[in-house]
Amino acid sequence: MTNLITGLIGLALVMTFLGILLAWIKAIPLIIIVVCVMILAVIDFVRSLRTNGAPR
């Protein structure tokens, strides 16, 4: 449960920071990079929740 809460807070803060950054710098390559990175961050977060800390 702690991983879920801290992960959501972390993702929300990163998305907020990058959203403000994209509002100031409106460059298409930066937008593409940020969107791809955020998609990968969400995928990694979901995968880490599913494994639930089990050793690989």
Sine and cosine of phi, psi and omega as CSV:
sin_phi,cos_phi,sin_psi,cos_psi,sin_omega,cos_omega
0.00,0.00,-0.61,0.79,0.01,-1.00
-0.91,0.42,-0.64,0.77,0.02,-1.00
-0.89,0.46,-0.59,0.81,0.00,-1.00
-0.91,0.41,-0.75,0.66,-0.07,-1.00
-0.92,0.40,-0.76,0.65,-0.02,-1.00
-0.91,0.40,-0.57,0.82,0.04,-1.00
-0.91,0.41,-0.68,0.74,0.03,-1.00
-0.91,0.41,-0.65,0.76,0.04,-1.00
-0.90,0.44,-0.69,0.72,0.02,-1.00
-0.89,0.46,-0.72,0.70,0.02,-1.00
-0.90,0.44,-0.64,0.77,0.01,-1.00
-0.90,0.44,-0.66,0.75,0.01,-1.00
-0.92,0.40,-0.66,0.75,0.03,-1.00
-0.91,0.42,-0.68,0.74,0.02,-1.00
-0.90,0.43,-0.62,0.79,0.04,-1.00
-0.90,0.43,-0.73,0.68,0.01,-1.00
-0.87,0.50,-0.74,0.67,-0.03,-1.00
-0.94,0.35,-0.51,0.86,0.07,-1.00
-0.91,0.42,-0.67,0.74,0.06,-1.00
-0.91,0.42,-0.65,0.76,0.03,-1.00
-0.88,0.48,-0.67,0.74,0.01,-1.00
-0.94,0.34,-0.47,0.88,0.05,-1.00
-0.93,0.37,-0.54,0.84,0.01,-1.00
-0.99,0.12,-0.65,0.76,-0.04,-1.00
-0.93,-0.36,0.98,-0.21,-0.07,-1.00
-0.99,-0.16,0.95,0.32,0.02,-1.00
-0.92,-0.40,0.75,-0.66,-0.05,-1.00
-0.86,0.51,-0.71,0.70,0.02,-1.00
-0.87,0.49,-0.61,0.79,0.03,-1.00
-0.91,0.41,-0.64,0.76,0.03,-1.00
-0.88,0.47,-0.69,0.72,0.00,-1.00
-0.89,0.45,-0.70,0.71,-0.01,-1.00
-0.90,0.45,-0.71,0.70,-0.03,-1.00
-0.90,0.43,-0.67,0.74,0.02,-1.00
-0.89,0.45,-0.70,0.72,0.02,-1.00
-0.90,0.44,-0.68,0.74,0.00,-1.00
-0.90,0.43,-0.65,0.76,0.00,-1.00
-0.93,0.37,-0.60,0.80,0.08,-1.00
-0.88,0.47,-0.70,0.72,0.03,-1.00
-0.91,0.42,-0.60,0.80,0.02,-1.00
-0.91,0.41,-0.66,0.75,0.02,-1.00
-0.92,0.39,-0.66,0.75,0.03,-1.00
-0.88,0.47,-0.69,0.72,0.02,-1.00
-0.90,0.44,-0.63,0.77,0.03,-1.00
-0.89,0.46,-0.71,0.70,0.00,-1.00
-0.90,0.43,-0.67,0.74,0.02,-1.00
-0.90,0.43,-0.63,0.78,0.00,-1.00
-0.93,0.36,-0.54,0.84,0.06,-1.00
-0.94,0.34,-0.60,0.80,-0.03,-1.00
-0.94,0.34,-0.59,0.81,0.01,-1.00
-0.96,0.28,-0.43,0.90,0.09,-1.00
0.85,0.53,0.58,0.81,0.08,-1.00
0.98,0.19,0.20,0.98,0.00,-1.00
-0.95,0.31,0.65,-0.76,0.02,-1.00
-0.92,0.39,0.54,-0.84,-0.03,-1.00
-1.00,-0.09,0.00,0.00,0.00,0.00
